[in-house]
């Protein structure tokens, strides 16, 4: 009997401790400001989604920038990457990508809400429909890019430089040595780029990035909100509906702005590849013109197919992970723009 009672008491005490810990966790979560919860939820969802599609992301960058990959399709590029670098090659540069996406996702979401409220409060003549989402989305996208661009630069350089470190064989059978420096990690990239070009070096290619992200981010929010207005009220909270609208918004926005992404990537890796012509892009328009003249207009859309393949699961995973984190963190539903008070 004594043993049975002792076991029961231990179970009750353990349950009480676990219950107290759970209640303490709930209270702690409830005390967090909403923007902190959004930071955690958005960062976790963004990092998880980026890691899930990392092999496709790196292959896309190689298709955009490397001559040896530009003639290959998506599947053959994945096979070549696996043969030359192994499974870990799929995730080279992903650390920088995840490190970038966490603050980027948080800033993008939070500044979108801030810009949206500011526009609603100060420019009531614009109304409260999807046009507000277009403006707020564009502004928040630009803000997030400016704050995290050096990390995107580091991610691209890390993803690009590893393939050439394996060396190539020339026609006479002599092995060539990679000309670009072998970066050890994110800090090494940032330190080397800053030492070589200062702050301007860290923001090399930011021009086409901003030109691309402003319409892309704006169109993404605009199309997403516009599509939702055509969904019956009983399906407004459906995850499938959100995934569908988000995927379509991403696909349309990405197609319109993709050539600017190609120019950005090539500007970011110019110092890592030997230039036959000796030409260095002066600006976005110069990059677009040079690519069309020397590489063909199709190069402006190199990797677009893999971007389509990547963006649907990325959006799906991101939305699902964000909704899960949002529920766990007890974040209240976002108020619709049509219901936001302008007083």
C-alpha positions as CSV (number, residue, x, y, z in Angstrom):
1,X,0.0,0.0,0.0
2,X,2.7,2.4,0.9
3,X,4.5,1.8,-2.3
4,X,1.2,2.4,-4.3
5,X,0.5,5.6,-2.4
6,X,4.1,6.8,-3.0
7,X,3.8,6.1,-6.7
8,X,0.5,7.9,-6.9
9,X,1.9,10.9,-5.0
10,X,4.9,11.0,-7.3
11,X,2.6,11.0,-10.4
12,X,0.5,13.8,-8.9
13,X,3.5,15.9,-8.1
14,X,5.0,15.3,-11.5
15,X,1.7,16.3,-13.2
16,X,1.5,19.4,-11.0
17,X,5.0,20.4,-11.9
18,X,4.4,19.9,-15.6
19,X,1.1,21.8,-15.4
20,X,2.8,24.6,-13.6
21,X,5.6,24.7,-16.2
22,X,3.0,24.7,-19.0
23,X,1.0,27.5,-17.3
24,X,4.2,29.5,-16.7
25,X,5.2,29.1,-20.4
26,X,1.7,30.3,-21.5
27,X,2.0,33.3,-19.2
28,X,5.5,34.1,-20.5
29,X,4.3,33.8,-24.1
30,X,1.3,36.0,-23.4
31,X,3.6,38.7,-21.9
32,X,5.6,38.9,-25.1
33,X,4.8,41.9,-27.4
34,X,3.0,41.0,-30.6
35,X,5.9,42.1,-32.7
36,X,8.3,39.7,-30.9
37,X,5.9,36.8,-31.4
38,X,5.7,37.7,-35.1
39,X,9.5,37.8,-35.3
40,X,9.7,34.3,-33.8
41,X,6.9,32.9,-35.9
42,X,8.0,34.5,-39.2
43,X,11.7,33.8,-38.6
44,X,11.1,30.1,-37.8
45,X,8.7,29.7,-40.8
46,X,11.1,31.4,-43.1
47,X,14.1,29.5,-42.0
48,X,12.3,26.1,-42.2
49,X,11.0,26.9,-45.7
50,X,14.4,28.0,-46.9
51,X,16.1,24.9,-45.7
52,X,13.4,22.6,-47.3
53,X,14.0,24.1,-50.7
54,X,17.8,24.8,-50.4
55,X,18.8,22.3,-53.1
56,X,16.6,24.0,-55.6
57,X,17.7,27.4,-54.5
58,X,21.4,26.7,-55.0
59,X,20.8,25.0,-58.3
60,X,18.8,28.1,-59.4
61,X,21.8,30.4,-58.5
62,X,24.2,28.2,-60.5
63,X,21.8,28.2,-63.5
64,X,21.8,32.0,-63.3
65,X,25.5,32.5,-63.0
66,X,27.7,29.6,-64.0
67,X,28.5,28.9,-67.7
68,X,28.9,25.1,-67.0
69,X,25.3,24.9,-65.6
70,X,23.5,27.3,-67.9
71,X,23.3,24.7,-70.7
72,X,21.9,22.1,-68.3
73,X,18.4,21.6,-67.2
74,X,17.2,21.4,-63.6
75,X,17.5,17.7,-63.2
76,X,21.0,17.4,-64.8
77,X,22.2,20.3,-62.7
78,X,21.1,18.6,-59.5
79,X,22.9,15.4,-60.7
80,X,26.1,17.3,-61.5
81,X,26.0,19.1,-58.1
82,X,25.5,15.7,-56.3
83,X,28.4,14.1,-58.3
84,X,30.9,16.9,-57.7
85,X,30.1,17.9,-54.1
86,X,27.9,15.2,-52.6
87,X,24.7,15.7,-50.6
88,X,26.2,18.5,-48.5
89,X,26.7,20.5,-51.7
90,X,23.0,21.1,-51.9
91,X,23.1,23.0,-48.6
92,X,26.3,25.1,-49.1
93,X,25.4,28.7,-48.5
94,X,22.2,27.7,-46.8
95,X,23.5,29.0,-43.5
96,X,23.8,32.5,-44.9
97,X,20.4,32.1,-46.5
98,X,18.7,31.1,-43.3
99,X,20.6,33.8,-41.3
100,X,19.3,36.3,-43.9
101,X,15.7,35.1,-44.1
102,X,15.1,35.3,-40.3
103,X,15.5,39.0,-39.9
104,X,14.2,39.6,-43.5
105,X,10.9,37.8,-42.8
106,X,10.4,39.6,-39.5
107,X,11.2,43.0,-41.0
108,X,9.1,42.4,-44.1
109,X,6.1,41.5,-42.0
110,X,6.4,44.1,-39.3
111,X,7.2,47.0,-41.6
112,X,4.4,46.0,-43.9
113,X,2.0,46.3,-41.0
114,X,3.5,49.7,-39.9
115,X,3.5,51.1,-43.5
116,X,-0.1,49.9,-44.0
117,X,-1.4,51.5,-40.8
118,X,0.5,54.7,-41.6
119,X,-1.0,54.9,-45.1
120,X,-4.5,54.2,-43.8
121,X,-4.2,56.9,-41.2
122,X,-2.6,59.6,-43.4
123,X,-4.0,58.9,-46.9
124,X,-7.6,58.0,-46.3
125,X,-8.4,59.0,-49.9
126,X,-6.7,55.8,-51.1
127,X,-9.3,53.8,-49.3
128,X,-8.5,50.5,-47.6
129,X,-8.4,47.9,-50.3
130,X,-5.6,45.9,-52.0
131,X,-4.0,49.1,-53.3
132,X,-2.8,49.8,-49.8
133,X,-1.3,46.3,-49.7
134,X,0.5,47.1,-53.0
135,X,2.1,50.3,-51.5
136,X,2.8,48.9,-48.1
137,X,4.2,45.6,-49.5
138,X,6.6,47.5,-51.9
139,X,7.9,49.8,-49.1
140,X,8.3,47.0,-46.6
141,X,10.1,44.8,-49.2
142,X,12.6,47.7,-49.9
143,X,13.2,48.2,-46.2
144,X,13.8,44.6,-45.5
145,X,16.2,44.3,-48.5
146,X,18.3,47.3,-47.4
147,X,18.7,45.9,-43.9
148,X,19.7,42.4,-44.9
149,X,21.3,42.7,-48.3
150,X,24.9,42.0,-47.2
151,X,23.7,38.6,-46.0
152,X,22.1,37.9,-49.3
153,X,25.4,38.8,-51.0
154,X,27.3,36.4,-48.7
155,X,24.8,33.7,-49.4
156,X,25.2,34.1,-53.2
157,X,29.0,34.1,-53.1
158,X,29.1,31.0,-50.9
159,X,26.7,29.2,-53.2
160,X,28.6,30.2,-56.3
161,X,32.2,29.7,-55.4
162,X,32.2,26.1,-54.1
163,X,31.7,24.5,-57.5
164,X,34.8,26.0,-59.1
165,X,36.9,24.9,-56.1
166,X,36.9,21.4,-57.6
167,X,39.0,22.6,-60.5
168,X,38.6,22.0,-64.2
169,X,40.7,20.3,-66.9
170,X,42.0,22.3,-69.8
171,X,42.3,21.0,-73.4
172,X,46.0,20.0,-72.8
173,X,45.1,17.9,-69.8
174,X,46.5,20.5,-67.3
175,X,44.2,21.1,-64.3
176,X,43.3,24.7,-63.7
177,X,43.1,26.3,-60.3
178,X,40.1,28.2,-59.1
179,X,40.8,31.9,-59.4
180,X,38.4,33.1,-56.8
181,X,39.1,33.0,-53.1
182,X,37.7,30.2,-51.0
183,X,35.6,31.7,-48.3
184,X,35.4,29.9,-45.0
185,X,32.0,31.2,-44.0
186,X,29.6,34.2,-43.8
187,X,32.0,36.3,-41.6
188,X,34.9,35.6,-44.0
189,X,32.8,36.7,-47.0
190,X,31.6,39.9,-45.3
191,X,35.1,40.7,-44.1
192,X,36.8,40.1,-47.4
193,X,34.2,42.0,-49.4
194,X,34.3,45.0,-47.0
195,X,38.1,45.0,-47.1
196,X,38.1,45.0,-50.9
197,X,35.2,47.4,-51.6
198,X,34.0,48.9,-48.4
199,X,30.3,49.5,-47.9
200,X,29.7,49.8,-51.6
201,X,31.1,46.3,-52.1
202,X,28.7,44.9,-49.5
203,X,25.8,46.5,-51.5
204,X,27.0,45.5,-54.9
205,X,23.9,44.6,-57.0
206,X,21.4,46.3,-54.5
207,X,20.1,48.4,-57.4
208,X,18.5,45.7,-59.4
209,X,17.4,44.0,-56.1
210,X,15.4,47.1,-55.1
211,X,14.1,47.6,-58.5
212,X,13.0,44.0,-58.5
213,X,11.7,43.7,-54.9
214,X,9.6,46.9,-55.0
215,X,7.2,45.6,-57.6
216,X,7.5,42.0,-56.6
217,X,6.7,42.5,-52.9
218,X,3.9,44.9,-53.8
219,X,2.4,42.7,-56.4
220,X,2.7,39.7,-54.1
221,X,0.6,41.4,-51.4
222,X,-1.7,43.0,-53.9
223,X,-2.5,39.8,-55.8
224,X,-2.8,37.8,-52.5
225,X,-5.3,40.2,-51.0
226,X,-7.2,40.7,-54.3
227,X,-7.6,37.0,-54.7
228,X,-8.9,36.6,-51.2
229,X,-11.7,39.1,-51.9
230,X,-13.1,36.7,-54.4
231,X,-13.1,33.8,-52.0
232,X,-16.4,33.0,-50.2
233,X,-16.6,34.0,-46.6
234,X,-16.8,30.4,-45.3
235,X,-13.5,29.6,-46.9
236,X,-11.6,32.7,-45.9
237,X,-9.7,30.9,-43.1
238,X,-8.9,27.8,-45.1
239,X,-5.2,27.0,-45.2
240,X,-5.6,25.5,-48.7
241,X,-7.1,28.9,-49.9
242,X,-4.2,30.8,-48.4
243,X,-1.7,28.5,-49.9
244,X,-3.3,28.7,-53.3
245,X,-3.6,32.5,-53.3
246,X,-0.1,32.9,-52.0
247,X,1.4,30.5,-54.5
248,X,-0.4,32.3,-57.4
249,X,0.7,35.7,-56.1
250,X,4.3,34.5,-55.9
251,X,4.3,33.0,-59.3
252,X,2.9,36.1,-61.1
253,X,5.2,38.5,-59.2
254,X,8.3,36.3,-59.7
255,X,7.7,36.0,-63.5
256,X,7.4,39.8,-64.0
257,X,10.5,40.7,-62.0
258,X,12.8,37.6,-62.6
259,X,15.2,39.2,-65.2
260,X,16.2,41.7,-62.5
261,X,17.0,38.8,-60.2
262,X,19.4,37.4,-62.9
263,X,21.2,40.7,-63.2
264,X,21.5,41.0,-59.4
265,X,23.1,37.5,-59.1
266,X,25.6,38.2,-61.9
267,X,26.6,41.5,-60.4
268,X,27.1,39.8,-57.0
269,X,29.5,37.2,-58.4
270,X,31.4,39.4,-61.0
271,X,34.5,39.4,-58.8
272,X,34.5,35.6,-58.5
273,X,34.5,34.8,-62.3
274,X,37.1,35.7,-64.9
275,X,35.6,38.1,-67.4
276,X,36.4,37.4,-71.0
277,X,35.2,40.7,-72.3
278,X,36.5,42.7,-69.3
279,X,33.0,44.3,-69.0
280,X,31.7,45.2,-65.5
281,X,28.1,46.1,-65.2
282,X,27.6,49.9,-64.5
283,X,24.0,49.6,-63.5
284,X,20.9,47.5,-63.9
285,X,20.1,48.7,-67.4
286,X,23.6,48.0,-68.5
287,X,23.4,44.5,-67.1
288,X,20.2,43.8,-68.8
289,X,21.5,45.1,-72.2
290,X,24.8,43.2,-71.9
291,X,23.2,39.9,-71.0
292,X,20.8,40.2,-74.0
293,X,23.6,41.1,-76.4
294,X,26.1,38.5,-75.3
295,X,24.2,35.7,-73.6
296,X,20.8,36.0,-75.3
297,X,17.4,37.1,-73.9
298,X,16.7,33.5,-72.7
299,X,19.5,34.0,-70.1
300,X,17.3,36.6,-68.4
301,X,15.0,33.7,-67.5
302,X,17.6,31.1,-66.7
303,X,16.5,29.1,-63.6
304,X,12.9,30.4,-63.8
305,X,11.5,26.9,-64.2
306,X,13.2,25.8,-61.0
307,X,12.0,28.9,-59.3
308,X,8.4,27.8,-60.2
309,X,9.2,24.4,-58.8
310,X,10.7,26.0,-55.7
311,X,8.2,28.7,-54.9
312,X,5.1,26.5,-54.6
313,X,6.5,24.2,-51.8
314,X,8.3,27.1,-50.3
315,X,5.1,29.1,-49.9
316,X,3.2,26.0,-48.8
317,X,5.7,25.1,-46.1
318,X,6.1,28.8,-45.0
319,X,2.4,29.3,-44.6
320,X,1.9,26.0,-42.7
321,X,4.9,26.6,-40.4
322,X,3.8,30.2,-39.8
323,X,0.2,29.2,-38.9
324,X,1.5,26.5,-36.6
325,X,3.9,28.9,-34.8
326,X,1.2,31.6,-34.7
327,X,-1.2,29.2,-32.9
328,X,1.5,28.0,-30.5
329,X,2.5,31.6,-29.7
330,X,-1.1,32.6,-29.4
331,X,-0.9,35.5,-31.9
332,X,-4.3,37.0,-32.6
333,X,-5.5,36.9,-36.2
334,X,-4.5,39.8,-38.4
335,X,-7.2,42.4,-38.8
336,X,-8.3,42.8,-42.4
337,X,-7.4,46.1,-44.1
338,X,-11.1,46.7,-44.8
339,X,-11.8,46.6,-41.1
340,X,-9.0,48.8,-39.9
341,X,-10.0,52.0,-38.4
342,X,-8.6,55.2,-39.9
343,X,-9.4,57.4,-37.0
